[in-house]
């Protein structure tokens, strides 16, 4: 338990100072930064060699925590049945994130609650994090902290230990469309009966 606390404290400190951290989720191992830090988000795109036209989404600690993000789109309670879990919902928001986090005009963001206790404990302290898969663009995603560290080495300030269960991305559903439009198939099947 002491080691876990040290692990989280190091990650919290890294996020606070604007650095990139490695964060485990159940889908793939991720890289996370403060979504309000322009420099941190820019560095995240740079180390991934990611096109800045491909926005990153948010990880949040709970369904209720979404209320703090000035979301305009209604997020139905059915989403709470699948969180924590491999479901990313795309919604409209009036929250002002830096460029690269979500899209502008319209102002949209993808949001997910990861099914990983360490990640949720971290997010409860840091607040939402802008997170993307730990890989160079177009290459295979890292499944754990060791694989991520092999790719990014010291470019990432701290790697939280952990391993993905699914090994592929989440199901992505656009809730701005009636009934929710599936943008990416993933481990979770969006219920066809929902409307």
Residue, then its C-alpha position, 0 to 999 in steps of 0.5 A: x500500500x505504501x508503494x502504491x501511495x508513492x506511485x500515485x504521489x509521483x504521478x500527481x506531482x508530474x501532472x501538477x508540474x505539466x509533465x506527461x504520465x503513463x496511466x493504466x486503463x482496461x482498454x490500452x495503456x495510456x499517456x495523460x496530461x492536464x487538459x488545461x495546460x497548453x504546453x503539456x498537451x503540445x508535448x503529448x502530441x509531439x512525443x506521439x508524433x500525432x497529427x494535431x487535427x486528431x484530438x484526444x479525449x478525457x478520462x474522468x473518475x465517475x459519472x457524477x464528475x462529468x457535471x463539473x465539465x459544463x456539458x451541454x449534451x444530455x448524458x443519459x443514466x444508461x451510460x452510468x451502467x457502463x462506467x467504469x468501462x470501455x465506453x467513450x461518449x462524445x458530447x458538446x461542452x462549453x468548457x474551455x480546454x486547450x487546442x488538441x483536447x476535443x474539437x472546436x466549432x462545435x466544442x466537443x469532447x470524448x469522455x470515459x471513466x476507466x475501469x482501473x482502481x489506480x486510474x480512478x484514484x488518481x483522477x479523483x485527485x487530479x481531476x480530468x486528464x487528457x489521455x491517449x494511447x501509449x504508442x507512436x501514431x500508426x503503431x501498436x498500442x502499449x498494453x502495460x507500463x513496461x511496453x510504454x517505457x520502451x517506446x517513450x523512455x524519459x519523455x514520460x515523467x512517471x509511469x504508473x504500473x499496470x496492464x490493459x485487459x482488453x488490449x484495444x480501444x473503447x467503444x465510442x458513441x456520439x451522444x449528440x445524435x438521437x439514440x447515440x451513433x457508434x463512431x468506433x466499435x469496441x469491447x462494449x456493445x452499445x445497447x440497440x434498445x436505447x433511444 
